[in-house]
Amino acid sequence: MADTIKTVRSALTITEWIAIGSLAISICVGIFTGGVMYGQVDKNSQDIAELKPKVDAISTKIERIDANVEFLAGLAKEERARR
């Protein structure tokens, strides 16, 4: 039976510390980016909620204007037909 030698390392090398630091920085950047994206989505949702009533009011006004234009166009056609 062959004897196996087990080595236990107690200290990390500089390369391993750099890798751990890079991983920590990447995680922090990911969390920050997620927070920024969440803030943008929340702000956009609030803007949409504010704009929806305004769009509904404008579309009602546009419908009234369109009805008036159709009425005036009909009057203009009748007046041309009389001439």
Buried (B, 14 or more C-beta within 10 A) or exposed (E): EEEEEEEEEEEEEEEEEEEEEEEEEEEEEEEEEEEEEEEEEEEEEEEEEEEEEEEEEEEEEEEEEEEEEEEEEEEEEEEEEEE
